[in-house]
Amino acid sequence: MLQCTALTAVRSPTGEIGYPSCELGEKHDGEHAECCWEEDAWGGAVWFRWDALGGRFVLLPWCEVAGGAYGDACTLFRNHPAAHSWSVVDPTHEAVRQELERQYPDLSRGPERP
């Protein structure tokens, strides 16, 4: 599944301007979300959540699901909409990866070696 391409602008609590991009899978329900920083003491992270009416910073616990090809932990928040992080592909990174594999076929990913 491709990643949502929603972007916005926000002023951080320290006054810096940032441009969050949604980390969720495309066509998700509800608000967009980007992880801003981890808060390990609380077992989660601060996320910027937004929609057409505005946004806010919220502390959310991590998703507790592991899976994907390597049993990775999902890097999204608990009860997130759409797919888990290991199933979400950034369309820009995917396009760059495909072009690099085309240019350098000897370096492309092949079957795993023992």
Chimera marker file (.cmm) of the C-alpha trace (Angstrom):
<marker_set name="trace">
<marker id="1" x="0.000" y="0.000" z="0.000" r="1" g="1" b="0" radius="0.5"/>
<marker id="2" x="1.305" y="3.447" z="-0.836" r="1" g="1" b="0" radius="0.5"/>
<marker id="3" x="1.740" y="6.060" z="1.869" r="1" g="1" b="0" radius="0.5"/>
<marker id="4" x="-0.692" y="8.961" z="2.162" r="1" g="1" b="0" radius="0.5"/>
<marker id="5" x="0.717" y="12.084" z="0.486" r="1" g="1" b="0" radius="0.5"/>
<marker id="6" x="-0.954" y="14.696" z="2.731" r="1" g="1" b="0" radius="0.5"/>
<marker id="7" x="1.277" y="17.564" z="3.892" r="1" g="1" b="0" radius="0.5"/>
<marker id="8" x="0.703" y="20.577" z="6.122" r="1" g="1" b="0" radius="0.5"/>
<marker id="9" x="2.650" y="23.341" z="7.880" r="1" g="1" b="0" radius="0.5"/>
<marker id="10" x="2.830" y="23.748" z="11.653" r="1" g="1" b="0" radius="0.5"/>
<marker id="11" x="4.657" y="25.789" z="14.267" r="1" g="1" b="0" radius="0.5"/>
<marker id="12" x="6.233" y="23.508" z="16.886" r="1" g="1" b="0" radius="0.5"/>
<marker id="13" x="6.004" y="24.193" z="20.635" r="1" g="1" b="0" radius="0.5"/>
<marker id="14" x="9.519" y="25.712" z="20.379" r="1" g="1" b="0" radius="0.5"/>
<marker id="15" x="8.468" y="28.102" z="17.592" r="1" g="1" b="0" radius="0.5"/>
<marker id="16" x="10.082" y="26.290" z="14.677" r="1" g="1" b="0" radius="0.5"/>
<marker id="17" x="8.070" y="25.770" z="11.505" r="1" g="1" b="0" radius="0.5"/>
<marker id="18" x="7.776" y="22.220" z="10.223" r="1" g="1" b="0" radius="0.5"/>
<marker id="19" x="6.064" y="20.457" z="7.366" r="1" g="1" b="0" radius="0.5"/>
<marker id="20" x="4.550" y="17.195" z="8.590" r="1" g="1" b="0" radius="0.5"/>
<marker id="21" x="3.785" y="14.515" z="6.030" r="1" g="1" b="0" radius="0.5"/>
<marker id="22" x="1.314" y="11.774" z="6.815" r="1" g="1" b="0" radius="0.5"/>
<marker id="23" x="2.849" y="8.369" z="7.636" r="1" g="1" b="0" radius="0.5"/>
<marker id="24" x="-0.387" y="6.412" z="7.323" r="1" g="1" b="0" radius="0.5"/>
<marker id="25" x="-1.450" y="4.294" z="4.356" r="1" g="1" b="0" radius="0.5"/>
<marker id="26" x="-3.276" y="6.050" z="1.542" r="1" g="1" b="0" radius="0.5"/>
<marker id="27" x="-7.048" y="6.433" z="1.738" r="1" g="1" b="0" radius="0.5"/>
<marker id="28" x="-7.070" y="6.035" z="5.535" r="1" g="1" b="0" radius="0.5"/>
<marker id="29" x="-9.978" y="7.136" z="7.685" r="1" g="1" b="0" radius="0.5"/>
<marker id="30" x="-9.770" y="10.111" z="10.037" r="1" g="1" b="0" radius="0.5"/>
<marker id="31" x="-6.909" y="12.491" z="10.680" r="1" g="1" b="0" radius="0.5"/>
<marker id="32" x="-3.459" y="12.478" z="9.105" r="1" g="1" b="0" radius="0.5"/>
<marker id="33" x="-0.505" y="11.782" z="11.404" r="1" g="1" b="0" radius="0.5"/>
<marker id="34" x="3.271" y="12.173" z="11.600" r="1" g="1" b="0" radius="0.5"/>
<marker id="35" x="5.528" y="11.056" z="14.438" r="1" g="1" b="0" radius="0.5"/>
<marker id="36" x="7.428" y="14.071" z="15.810" r="1" g="1" b="0" radius="0.5"/>
<marker id="37" x="9.505" y="12.597" z="18.636" r="1" g="1" b="0" radius="0.5"/>
<marker id="38" x="9.609" y="9.531" z="20.843" r="1" g="1" b="0" radius="0.5"/>
<marker id="39" x="8.670" y="9.630" z="24.513" r="1" g="1" b="0" radius="0.5"/>
<marker id="40" x="10.080" y="6.317" z="25.712" r="1" g="1" b="0" radius="0.5"/>
<marker id="41" x="9.304" y="7.062" z="29.363" r="1" g="1" b="0" radius="0.5"/>
<marker id="42" x="5.617" y="7.059" z="28.383" r="1" g="1" b="0" radius="0.5"/>
<marker id="43" x="5.871" y="4.113" z="25.980" r="1" g="1" b="0" radius="0.5"/>
<marker id="44" x="4.921" y="6.110" z="22.935" r="1" g="1" b="0" radius="0.5"/>
<marker id="45" x="5.588" y="9.201" z="20.880" r="1" g="1" b="0" radius="0.5"/>
<marker id="46" x="4.300" y="12.696" z="20.231" r="1" g="1" b="0" radius="0.5"/>
<marker id="47" x="2.408" y="12.810" z="16.964" r="1" g="1" b="0" radius="0.5"/>
<marker id="48" x="1.061" y="15.736" z="15.017" r="1" g="1" b="0" radius="0.5"/>
<marker id="49" x="-2.523" y="14.892" z="13.965" r="1" g="1" b="0" radius="0.5"/>
<marker id="50" x="-4.400" y="17.098" z="11.506" r="1" g="1" b="0" radius="0.5"/>
<marker id="51" x="-7.349" y="17.418" z="9.168" r="1" g="1" b="0" radius="0.5"/>
<marker id="52" x="-8.892" y="20.237" z="7.110" r="1" g="1" b="0" radius="0.5"/>
<marker id="53" x="-9.900" y="22.107" z="10.284" r="1" g="1" b="0" radius="0.5"/>
<marker id="54" x="-6.480" y="22.210" z="11.948" r="1" g="1" b="0" radius="0.5"/>
<marker id="55" x="-4.110" y="20.082" z="13.992" r="1" g="1" b="0" radius="0.5"/>
<marker id="56" x="-2.658" y="19.301" z="17.388" r="1" g="1" b="0" radius="0.5"/>
<marker id="57" x="0.242" y="17.507" z="19.078" r="1" g="1" b="0" radius="0.5"/>
<marker id="58" x="-0.793" y="14.362" z="20.980" r="1" g="1" b="0" radius="0.5"/>
<marker id="59" x="1.056" y="11.706" z="22.979" r="1" g="1" b="0" radius="0.5"/>
<marker id="60" x="0.051" y="8.279" z="21.694" r="1" g="1" b="0" radius="0.5"/>
<marker id="61" x="1.234" y="4.774" z="22.668" r="1" g="1" b="0" radius="0.5"/>
<marker id="62" x="2.963" y="2.608" z="20.074" r="1" g="1" b="0" radius="0.5"/>
<marker id="63" x="1.073" y="-0.003" z="18.065" r="1" g="1" b="0" radius="0.5"/>
<marker id="64" x="1.695" y="-3.359" z="19.731" r="1" g="1" b="0" radius="0.5"/>
<marker id="65" x="1.505" y="-5.480" z="16.562" r="1" g="1" b="0" radius="0.5"/>
<marker id="66" x="4.590" y="-7.154" z="15.085" r="1" g="1" b="0" radius="0.5"/>
<marker id="67" x="4.692" y="-8.702" z="11.636" r="1" g="1" b="0" radius="0.5"/>
<marker id="68" x="5.819" y="-8.139" z="8.106" r="1" g="1" b="0" radius="0.5"/>
<marker id="69" x="8.538" y="-10.157" z="6.423" r="1" g="1" b="0" radius="0.5"/>
<marker id="70" x="10.948" y="-9.825" z="9.361" r="1" g="1" b="0" radius="0.5"/>
<marker id="71" x="8.588" y="-9.678" z="12.341" r="1" g="1" b="0" radius="0.5"/>
<marker id="72" x="9.176" y="-5.937" z="12.753" r="1" g="1" b="0" radius="0.5"/>
<marker id="73" x="7.194" y="-3.862" z="15.236" r="1" g="1" b="0" radius="0.5"/>
<marker id="74" x="4.725" y="-1.462" z="13.693" r="1" g="1" b="0" radius="0.5"/>
<marker id="75" x="6.101" y="2.081" z="14.010" r="1" g="1" b="0" radius="0.5"/>
<marker id="76" x="2.675" y="3.739" z="14.070" r="1" g="1" b="0" radius="0.5"/>
<marker id="77" x="0.455" y="4.553" z="17.053" r="1" g="1" b="0" radius="0.5"/>
<marker id="78" x="-1.940" y="2.113" z="18.715" r="1" g="1" b="0" radius="0.5"/>
<marker id="79" x="-5.302" y="1.706" z="16.942" r="1" g="1" b="0" radius="0.5"/>
<marker id="80" x="-4.108" y="3.553" z="13.816" r="1" g="1" b="0" radius="0.5"/>
<marker id="81" x="-6.296" y="3.335" z="10.703" r="1" g="1" b="0" radius="0.5"/>
<marker id="82" x="-5.228" y="1.495" z="7.531" r="1" g="1" b="0" radius="0.5"/>
<marker id="83" x="-2.207" y="-0.798" z="7.197" r="1" g="1" b="0" radius="0.5"/>
<marker id="84" x="0.692" y="-1.348" z="9.609" r="1" g="1" b="0" radius="0.5"/>
<marker id="85" x="3.960" y="0.471" z="8.874" r="1" g="1" b="0" radius="0.5"/>
<marker id="86" x="5.707" y="-2.490" z="7.238" r="1" g="1" b="0" radius="0.5"/>
<marker id="87" x="2.984" y="-2.540" z="4.572" r="1" g="1" b="0" radius="0.5"/>
<marker id="88" x="3.140" y="1.206" z="3.811" r="1" g="1" b="0" radius="0.5"/>
<marker id="89" x="5.540" y="2.301" z="1.062" r="1" g="1" b="0" radius="0.5"/>
<marker id="90" x="6.608" y="5.920" z="0.590" r="1" g="1" b="0" radius="0.5"/>
<marker id="91" x="5.930" y="6.559" z="-3.128" r="1" g="1" b="0" radius="0.5"/>
<marker id="92" x="8.985" y="8.818" z="-3.513" r="1" g="1" b="0" radius="0.5"/>
<marker id="93" x="11.354" y="6.328" z="-1.864" r="1" g="1" b="0" radius="0.5"/>
<marker id="94" x="9.881" y="3.512" z="-3.936" r="1" g="1" b="0" radius="0.5"/>
<marker id="95" x="10.425" y="5.453" z="-7.185" r="1" g="1" b="0" radius="0.5"/>
<marker id="96" x="14.033" y="6.215" z="-6.198" r="1" g="1" b="0" radius="0.5"/>
<marker id="97" x="14.638" y="2.570" z="-5.220" r="1" g="1" b="0" radius="0.5"/>
<marker id="98" x="13.313" y="1.325" z="-8.568" r="1" g="1" b="0" radius="0.5"/>
<marker id="99" x="15.471" y="3.809" z="-10.499" r="1" g="1" b="0" radius="0.5"/>
<marker id="100" x="18.605" y="2.834" z="-8.534" r="1" g="1" b="0" radius="0.5"/>
<marker id="101" x="17.924" y="-0.857" z="-9.128" r="1" g="1" b="0" radius="0.5"/>
<marker id="102" x="17.565" y="-0.089" z="-12.838" r="1" g="1" b="0" radius="0.5"/>
<marker id="103" x="20.874" y="1.823" z="-12.882" r="1" g="1" b="0" radius="0.5"/>
<marker id="104" x="22.759" y="-0.647" z="-10.687" r="1" g="1" b="0" radius="0.5"/>
<marker id="105" x="21.255" y="-4.097" z="-11.285" r="1" g="1" b="0" radius="0.5"/>
<marker id="106" x="24.242" y="-5.834" z="-9.668" r="1" g="1" b="0" radius="0.5"/>
<marker id="107" x="23.328" y="-4.137" z="-6.363" r="1" g="1" b="0" radius="0.5"/>
<marker id="108" x="19.598" y="-4.869" z="-6.453" r="1" g="1" b="0" radius="0.5"/>
<marker id="109" x="17.993" y="-7.002" z="-3.790" r="1" g="1" b="0" radius="0.5"/>
<marker id="110" x="17.966" y="-10.688" z="-4.509" r="1" g="1" b="0" radius="0.5"/>
<marker id="111" x="17.038" y="-13.778" z="-2.545" r="1" g="1" b="0" radius="0.5"/>
<marker id="112" x="18.310" y="-13.765" z="1.031" r="1" g="1" b="0" radius="0.5"/>
<marker id="113" x="21.563" y="-15.678" z="1.481" r="1" g="1" b="0" radius="0.5"/>
<marker id="114" x="22.172" y="-17.848" z="4.543" r="1" g="1" b="0" radius="0.5"/>
<link id1="1" id2="2" r="1" g="1" b="0" radius="0.2"/>
<link id1="2" id2="3" r="1" g="1" b="0" radius="0.2"/>
<link id1="3" id2="4" r="1" g="1" b="0" radius="0.2"/>
<link id1="4" id2="5" r="1" g="1" b="0" radius="0.2"/>
<link id1="5" id2="6" r="1" g="1" b="0" radius="0.2"/>
<link id1="6" id2="7" r="1" g="1" b="0" radius="0.2"/>
<link id1="7" id2="8" r="1" g="1" b="0" radius="0.2"/>
<link id1="8" id2="9" r="1" g="1" b="0" radius="0.2"/>
<link id1="9" id2="10" r="1" g="1" b="0" radius="0.2"/>
<link id1="10" id2="11" r="1" g="1" b="0" radius="0.2"/>
<link id1="11" id2="12" r="1" g="1" b="0" radius="0.2"/>
<link id1="12" id2="13" r="1" g="1" b="0" radius="0.2"/>
<link id1="13" id2="14" r="1" g="1" b="0" radius="0.2"/>
<link id1="14" id2="15" r="1" g="1" b="0" radius="0.2"/>
<link id1="15" id2="16" r="1" g="1" b="0" radius="0.2"/>
<link id1="16" id2="17" r="1" g="1" b="0" radius="0.2"/>
<link id1="17" id2="18" r="1" g="1" b="0" radius="0.2"/>
<link id1="18" id2="19" r="1" g="1" b="0" radius="0.2"/>
<link id1="19" id2="20" r="1" g="1" b="0" radius="0.2"/>
<link id1="20" id2="21" r="1" g="1" b="0" radius="0.2"/>
<link id1="21" id2="22" r="1" g="1" b="0" radius="0.2"/>
<link id1="22" id2="23" r="1" g="1" b="0" radius="0.2"/>
<link id1="23" id2="24" r="1" g="1" b="0" radius="0.2"/>
<link id1="24" id2="25" r="1" g="1" b="0" radius="0.2"/>
<link id1="25" id2="26" r="1" g="1" b="0" radius="0.2"/>
<link id1="26" id2="27" r="1" g="1" b="0" radius="0.2"/>
<link id1="27" id2="28" r="1" g="1" b="0" radius="0.2"/>
<link id1="28" id2="29" r="1" g="1" b="0" radius="0.2"/>
<link id1="29" id2="30" r="1" g="1" b="0" radius="0.2"/>
<link id1="30" id2="31" r="1" g="1" b="0" radius="0.2"/>
<link id1="31" id2="32" r="1" g="1" b="0" radius="0.2"/>
<link id1="32" id2="33" r="1" g="1" b="0" radius="0.2"/>
<link id1="33" id2="34" r="1" g="1" b="0" radius="0.2"/>
<link id1="34" id2="35" r="1" g="1" b="0" radius="0.2"/>
<link id1="35" id2="36" r="1" g="1" b="0" radius="0.2"/>
<link id1="36" id2="37" r="1" g="1" b="0" radius="0.2"/>
<link id1="37" id2="38" r="1" g="1" b="0" radius="0.2"/>
<link id1="38" id2="39" r="1" g="1" b="0" radius="0.2"/>
<link id1="39" id2="40" r="1" g="1" b="0" radius="0.2"/>
<link id1="40" id2="41" r="1" g="1" b="0" radius="0.2"/>
<link id1="41" id2="42" r="1" g="1" b="0" radius="0.2"/>
<link id1="42" id2="43" r="1" g="1" b="0" radius="0.2"/>
<link id1="43" id2="44" r="1" g="1" b="0" radius="0.2"/>
<link id1="44" id2="45" r="1" g="1" b="0" radius="0.2"/>
<link id1="45" id2="46" r="1" g="1" b="0" radius="0.2"/>
<link id1="46" id2="47" r="1" g="1" b="0" radius="0.2"/>
<link id1="47" id2="48" r="1" g="1" b="0" radius="0.2"/>
<link id1="48" id2="49" r="1" g="1" b="0" radius="0.2"/>
<link id1="49" id2="50" r="1" g="1" b="0" radius="0.2"/>
<link id1="50" id2="51" r="1" g="1" b="0" radius="0.2"/>
<link id1="51" id2="52" r="1" g="1" b="0" radius="0.2"/>
<link id1="52" id2="53" r="1" g="1" b="0" radius="0.2"/>
<link id1="53" id2="54" r="1" g="1" b="0" radius="0.2"/>
<link id1="54" id2="55" r="1" g="1" b="0" radius="0.2"/>
<link id1="55" id2="56" r="1" g="1" b="0" radius="0.2"/>
<link id1="56" id2="57" r="1" g="1" b="0" radius="0.2"/>
<link id1="57" id2="58" r="1" g="1" b="0" radius="0.2"/>
<link id1="58" id2="59" r="1" g="1" b="0" radius="0.2"/>
<link id1="59" id2="60" r="1" g="1" b="0" radius="0.2"/>
<link id1="60" id2="61" r="1" g="1" b="0" radius="0.2"/>
<link id1="61" id2="62" r="1" g="1" b="0" radius="0.2"/>
<link id1="62" id2="63" r="1" g="1" b="0" radius="0.2"/>
<link id1="63" id2="64" r="1" g="1" b="0" radius="0.2"/>
<link id1="64" id2="65" r="1" g="1" b="0" radius="0.2"/>
<link id1="65" id2="66" r="1" g="1" b="0" radius="0.2"/>
<link id1="66" id2="67" r="1" g="1" b="0" radius="0.2"/>
<link id1="67" id2="68" r="1" g="1" b="0" radius="0.2"/>
<link id1="68" id2="69" r="1" g="1" b="0" radius="0.2"/>
<link id1="69" id2="70" r="1" g="1" b="0" radius="0.2"/>
<link id1="70" id2="71" r="1" g="1" b="0" radius="0.2"/>
<link id1="71" id2="72" r="1" g="1" b="0" radius="0.2"/>
<link id1="72" id2="73" r="1" g="1" b="0" radius="0.2"/>
<link id1="73" id2="74" r="1" g="1" b="0" radius="0.2"/>
<link id1="74" id2="75" r="1" g="1" b="0" radius="0.2"/>
<link id1="75" id2="76" r="1" g="1" b="0" radius="0.2"/>
<link id1="76" id2="77" r="1" g="1" b="0" radius="0.2"/>
<link id1="77" id2="78" r="1" g="1" b="0" radius="0.2"/>
<link id1="78" id2="79" r="1" g="1" b="0" radius="0.2"/>
<link id1="79" id2="80" r="1" g="1" b="0" radius="0.2"/>
<link id1="80" id2="81" r="1" g="1" b="0" radius="0.2"/>
<link id1="81" id2="82" r="1" g="1" b="0" radius="0.2"/>
<link id1="82" id2="83" r="1" g="1" b="0" radius="0.2"/>
<link id1="83" id2="84" r="1" g="1" b="0" radius="0.2"/>
<link id1="84" id2="85" r="1" g="1" b="0" radius="0.2"/>
<link id1="85" id2="86" r="1" g="1" b="0" radius="0.2"/>
<link id1="86" id2="87" r="1" g="1" b="0" radius="0.2"/>
<link id1="87" id2="88" r="1" g="1" b="0" radius="0.2"/>
<link id1="88" id2="89" r="1" g="1" b="0" radius="0.2"/>
<link id1="89" id2="90" r="1" g="1" b="0" radius="0.2"/>
<link id1="90" id2="91" r="1" g="1" b="0" radius="0.2"/>
<link id1="91" id2="92" r="1" g="1" b="0" radius="0.2"/>
<link id1="92" id2="93" r="1" g="1" b="0" radius="0.2"/>
<link id1="93" id2="94" r="1" g="1" b="0" radius="0.2"/>
<link id1="94" id2="95" r="1" g="1" b="0" radius="0.2"/>
<link id1="95" id2="96" r="1" g="1" b="0" radius="0.2"/>
<link id1="96" id2="97" r="1" g="1" b="0" radius="0.2"/>
<link id1="97" id2="98" r="1" g="1" b="0" radius="0.2"/>
<link id1="98" id2="99" r="1" g="1" b="0" radius="0.2"/>
<link id1="99" id2="100" r="1" g="1" b="0" radius="0.2"/>
<link id1="100" id2="101" r="1" g="1" b="0" radius="0.2"/>
<link id1="101" id2="102" r="1" g="1" b="0" radius="0.2"/>
<link id1="102" id2="103" r="1" g="1" b="0" radius="0.2"/>
<link id1="103" id2="104" r="1" g="1" b="0" radius="0.2"/>
<link id1="104" id2="105" r="1" g="1" b="0" radius="0.2"/>
<link id1="105" id2="106" r="1" g="1" b="0" radius="0.2"/>
<link id1="106" id2="107" r="1" g="1" b="0" radius="0.2"/>
<link id1="107" id2="108" r="1" g="1" b="0" radius="0.2"/>
<link id1="108" id2="109" r="1" g="1" b="0" radius="0.2"/>
<link id1="109" id2="110" r="1" g="1" b="0" radius="0.2"/>
<link id1="110" id2="111" r="1" g="1" b="0" radius="0.2"/>
<link id1="111" id2="112" r="1" g="1" b="0" radius="0.2"/>
<link id1="112" id2="113" r="1" g="1" b="0" radius="0.2"/>
<link id1="113" id2="114" r="1" g="1" b="0" radius="0.2"/>
</marker_set>
